[in-house]
Amino acid sequence: MLYLLKRLGFYLIAAFAALTLNFFLPRLMPGDPATALFARFRGRLGPEALEALRETFGLTEGPLITQYFTYLAHVFRGDLGISIAYFPAPVSEVIGNGLVWTVFIAGSSLVLSFALGTLLGIAAAWWRRGWIDTWLPATFTLLGAFPYFWLAMVALYLLGFTLGWFPLGHAYGDDISPGWNATFIGDLFRHAALPIGTVVLGTMGGWLLSMRNTMIGVLGSDFVNLARAKGLSPARVVLRYAARNALLPSVTGFGMALGFVLGGSLLTEVVFSYPGQGYLFVQAVRNQDYPLMQGVFLVITLAVLAANWCVDLLYLWLDPRTRDTAS
């Protein structure tokens, strides 16, 4: 318990540092959100409207430390400001809408890539020099050498534009009304097939190689040889003894990847015009939407910290030695 509290304290300090950077960095940049939004109206607003916009975005003329504590109070209330690109929608509402799509696309991609890569890595290590160990690691490593967006563009051109098997973009068709029905869900998965597939193909090789290499080392350990000498079934030796211990390094990588899910699919979302966090971030940069950029950065940072906290909990369950050290 003390170990978990120490880790939680570390993550809270990191979250506070991220909040502080999130406040000061935009204020070091030239210009401000109010001026950028005022310029978009091309002279249709009077000069007095600029001050009103500054008030709306919290850009007061008070001391910086006062602005900082005001910002912290707003963040703790869930108030991240007003978006410029989607004015007058609040940033929290814009991010919330995009977060659902990013978690669906990038989260599904990560879980599928991790599960398939781990299982194939176990099989490649157990049946060494078989066809799985000979062909699959090399094939998926080659695919992983290509950037996500390149695989996405090739898949979009061949399977979407040329063959017409999949739609060219967006989360669902314009003629489909969102709802919990078979038509909408089927169209949703049809639009998500290419984005998810390209990310899985590009990332599965890393999980496969990591699990295979770790598994080979674990299979030569004394406790695995003892389990074999006891006459335990091969399935129990592989899953209960070898795979469980070989999984620990991959779990750490999975935790980090889980946090970066919210920002790592940026280019893939742009290629497929998918309305997730990556697409929102591009719109925010294009429109100099500082409040939205701050919000996306904060969500990604907190997601990374929360994912690592979950990994610490999972480590305590997977590795009894960690529990002994923590106590």
C-alpha positions in Angstrom: 0.0 0.0 0.0 2.9 2.4 0.8 4.4 1.7 -2.5 1.2 2.6 -4.3 0.8 5.8 -2.3 4.4 6.8 -3.2 3.7 6.2 -6.9 0.5 8.1 -6.7 2.3 11.1 -5.1 4.9 11.0 -7.9 2.1 11.1 -10.5 0.3 13.9 -8.7 3.5 16.0 -8.8 4.0 15.2 -12.5 0.3 16.3 -13.1 0.9 19.5 -11.3 4.0 20.2 -13.3 2.0 19.5 -16.5 -0.7 22.0 -15.4 1.9 24.6 -14.7 3.6 24.2 -18.1 0.2 24.2 -19.7 -0.5 27.6 -18.3 2.9 29.3 -19.0 3.8 28.0 -22.5 0.9 29.6 -24.4 1.6 32.9 -22.6 5.2 32.8 -23.9 3.9 32.6 -27.5 3.3 35.7 -29.6 -0.3 36.8 -29.8 -3.3 35.5 -27.9 -6.6 33.7 -28.6 -8.7 36.8 -28.3 -6.6 38.6 -31.0 -6.7 35.6 -33.3 -10.5 35.3 -33.0 -10.9 39.1 -33.4 -8.9 38.9 -36.7 -11.2 36.2 -38.1 -14.2 38.7 -38.1 -12.2 40.9 -40.6 -13.3 44.3 -39.1 -16.9 43.4 -38.4 -16.3 43.8 -34.6 -15.6 47.0 -32.9 -12.4 47.6 -30.8 -14.4 47.2 -27.6 -15.2 43.6 -28.6 -11.5 42.7 -28.2 -11.6 43.4 -24.5 -14.8 41.4 -24.1 -13.1 38.5 -25.9 -10.1 38.8 -23.6 -12.4 38.6 -20.6 -14.0 35.5 -22.2 -10.7 33.7 -22.6 -9.5 34.7 -19.1 -6.7 37.0 -20.4 -6.9 39.6 -17.7 -4.3 42.3 -17.1 -3.7 41.2 -13.5 -0.5 39.7 -12.1 0.6 36.5 -13.6 0.4 34.6 -10.3 -3.2 35.7 -9.9 -4.0 34.5 -13.5 -2.3 31.2 -12.6 -4.4 30.4 -9.6 -7.5 31.5 -11.5 -6.6 29.0 -14.2 -6.1 26.2 -11.7 -9.5 26.9 -10.2 -11.1 26.7 -13.6 -9.3 23.5 -14.5 -10.4 21.8 -11.3 -14.0 22.8 -12.1 -13.6 21.2 -15.6 -13.6 24.6 -17.3 -10.9 24.6 -20.0 -12.0 27.8 -21.7 -13.8 28.6 -25.0 -12.6 27.1 -28.3 -11.7 29.5 -31.1 -12.0 27.0 -34.0 -15.4 25.8 -32.7 -16.5 29.1 -31.1 -18.5 29.4 -28.9 -18.3 25.8 -27.8 -16.4 25.1 -24.6 -13.1 23.3 -25.0 -14.2 20.5 -22.6 -17.2 19.8 -24.8 -15.1 19.8 -28.0 -12.5 17.5 -26.5 -15.2 15.2 -25.1 -16.7 14.7 -28.5 -13.4 13.9 -30.1 -12.2 11.7 -27.2 -14.9 9.2 -27.8 -13.7 8.6 -31.4 -10.0 8.5 -30.5 -10.6 6.0 -27.7 -12.6 3.9 -30.1 -10.1 3.9 -32.9 -6.7 4.1 -31.1 -7.9 2.1 -28.1 -9.2 -0.7 -30.3 -6.0 -0.6 -32.4 -3.8 -0.8 -29.4 -5.7 -3.7 -27.7 -5.8 -5.7 -30.9 -2.2 -5.0 -31.7 -1.0 -5.9 -28.2 -3.1 -9.1 -27.9 -2.3 -10.4 -31.4 1.4 -9.5 -31.2 1.8 -11.0 -27.7 0.0 -14.3 -28.7 2.1 -14.6 -31.9 5.3 -13.8 -29.9 4.4 -16.6 -27.5 3.8 -19.0 -30.4 7.0 -18.0 -32.2 9.1 -18.6 -29.1 7.5 -21.9 -28.2 7.7 -23.3 -31.8 11.1 -21.8 -32.6 12.3 -22.2 -36.2 8.8 -23.1 -37.3 7.0 -21.1 -40.0 5.5 -18.7 -37.4 9.0 -17.9 -36.1 10.5 -17.8 -39.6 8.0 -15.5 -41.5 5.8 -13.5 -39.2 8.5 -11.5 -37.2 10.2 -10.4 -40.4 7.0 -9.6 -42.2 5.5 -7.4 -39.4 8.9 -5.8 -38.7 9.0 -4.7 -42.3 5.5 -3.3 -42.1 6.4 -1.5 -38.9 9.2 0.2 -40.7 6.7 2.2 -42.7 5.0 5.3 -41.0 1.4 4.9 -40.0 0.2 7.6 -42.4 2.0 5.9 -45.4 0.2 2.6 -44.7 -3.0 4.6 -44.2 -2.7 6.4 -47.5 -1.8 3.1 -49.4 -4.8 1.3 -47.8 -7.1 4.2 -48.5 -6.0 4.4 -52.2 -6.1 0.6 -52.9 -9.0 -0.6 -50.7 -11.1 2.6 -50.6 -10.6 4.6 -53.8 -9.6 1.9 -56.3 -11.6 -1.1 -55.2 -14.3 0.8 -53.3 -14.5 -1.8 -50.5 -14.3 0.8 -47.7 -15.4 4.4 -47.3 -12.8 7.1 -47.8 -13.2 8.9 -44.5 -15.2 10.2 -41.5 -16.6 8.1 -38.7 -19.9 7.2 -40.3 -21.9 8.0 -43.5 -23.7 11.4 -44.0 -26.9 9.5 -44.6 -26.7 7.5 -41.3 -28.2 8.8 -38.1 -26.3 8.0 -34.9 -28.0 5.5 -32.7 -27.8 2.1 -31.1 -29.0 0.2 -34.1 -27.5 -2.4 -36.4 -27.3 0.0 -39.4 -25.3 2.6 -37.5 -23.0 0.1 -35.7 -22.3 -1.7 -39.0 -21.5 1.5 -40.7 -19.3 2.6 -37.8 -17.1 -0.5 -38.0 -17.0 -0.3 -41.8 -15.5 3.3 -41.5 -13.2 2.2 -38.7 -11.8 -0.9 -40.4 -9.0 0.8 -42.4 -7.8 3.2 -39.6 -7.7 0.3 -37.1 -6.2 -2.1 -39.6 -3.3 0.2 -40.6 -2.3 1.0 -37.0 -2.5 -2.7 -36.1 -0.3 -3.7 -39.0 2.2 -0.9 -38.2 2.5 -1.7 -34.5 2.0 -5.5 -34.1 5.6 -6.3 -35.1 7.0 -4.5 -32.0 4.9 -6.4 -29.6 5.6 -9.7 -31.4 9.4 -9.3 -31.3 9.4 -8.0 -27.7 7.3 -11.0 -26.4 9.3 -13.5 -28.5 12.7 -12.4 -27.3 11.7 -12.2 -23.7 9.9 -15.5 -23.9 12.9 -17.3 -25.3 15.0 -16.1 -22.3 12.3 -17.1 -19.8 11.9 -20.6 -21.4 15.5 -21.3 -20.4 14.9 -20.4 -16.7 15.2 -22.9 -13.9 11.6 -22.6 -12.8 10.4 -23.4 -16.3 12.6 -26.5 -16.5 11.3 -27.5 -13.1 7.7 -27.2 -14.3 8.6 -29.4 -17.3 10.3 -31.9 -15.1 7.1 -32.2 -12.9 5.3 -33.4 -16.0 3.0 -30.4 -16.3 1.1 -30.0 -19.6 2.8 -27.8 -22.3 -0.1 -25.4 -22.3 0.3 -24.8 -18.5 4.0 -24.4 -18.8 3.7 -21.9 -21.6 0.9 -19.8 -20.1 1.2 -20.1 -16.4 5.0 -20.1 -16.0 6.7 -18.7 -19.1 4.2 -16.3 -20.7 3.2 -14.7 -17.4 6.8 -13.8 -16.5 7.7 -12.8 -20.1 4.7 -10.5 -20.2 6.0 -8.0 -17.6 8.2 -5.9 -19.9 5.4 -5.8 -22.5 2.9 -4.6 -19.8 5.1 -1.6 -19.2 5.2 -0.7 -22.9 1.4 -1.2 -23.0 0.9 1.2 -20.2 2.9 3.9 -22.0 1.2 3.2 -25.3 -2.2 3.3 -23.6 -1.5 6.9 -22.4 -0.2 8.0 -25.8 -3.3 6.5 -27.5 -5.0 9.9 -27.2 -2.3 11.7 -29.3 -0.5 8.9 -31.2 -3.2 8.5 -33.9 -2.9 12.1 -35.0 -1.7 11.5 -38.6 -4.0 8.4 -39.1 -7.0 10.5 -38.1 -6.0 13.3 -40.4 -5.6 10.9 -43.4 -9.1 9.4 -42.8 -10.6 12.7 -41.6 -11.6 10.9 -38.5 -13.0 13.4 -35.8 -10.7 12.4 -33.0 -8.1 14.1 -30.8 -5.5 14.2 -33.5 -7.9 15.8 -36.0 -8.9 18.3 -33.3 -5.3 19.2 -32.6 -4.6 19.9 -36.2 -7.6 22.2 -36.3 -6.4 23.9 -33.2 -3.0 24.6 -34.6 -4.4 25.8 -37.9 -6.7 28.2 -36.2 -4.3 29.3 -33.4 -6.8 27.9 -31.0 -4.6 28.0 -27.8 -7.3 26.9 -25.4 -8.0 23.8 -27.4 -4.3 23.0 -27.8 -3.9 23.4 -24.0 -6.9 21.1 -23.4 -5.6 18.4 -25.8 -2.1 18.6 -24.3 -3.5 18.3 -20.8 -5.8 15.3 -21.6 -2.8 13.4 -23.2 -0.6 14.1 -20.3 -3.1 13.0 -17.7 -3.9 9.9 -19.7 -0.2 8.9 -19.7 0.0 9.4 -16.0 -3.2 7.5 -15.3 -2.1 4.6 -17.6 1.2 4.3 -15.7 -0.7 4.2 -12.4 -2.8 1.3 -13.8 0.4 -0.4 -14.9 1.7 -0.2 -11.3 -1.5 -1.8 -10.1 -1.2 -4.6 -12.7 2.5 -5.2 -11.8 1.5 -5.9 -8.2 -0.9 -8.5 -9.4 1.4 -10.1 -12.0 4.7 -10.2 -10.1 4.6 -11.4 -6.5 8.2 -10.1 -6.0 6.9 -6.6 -6.5 4.4 -7.1 -3.6 7.2 -8.3 -1.4 9.3 -5.3 -2.2 6.4 -2.9 -1.8 5.5 -4.2 1.6 
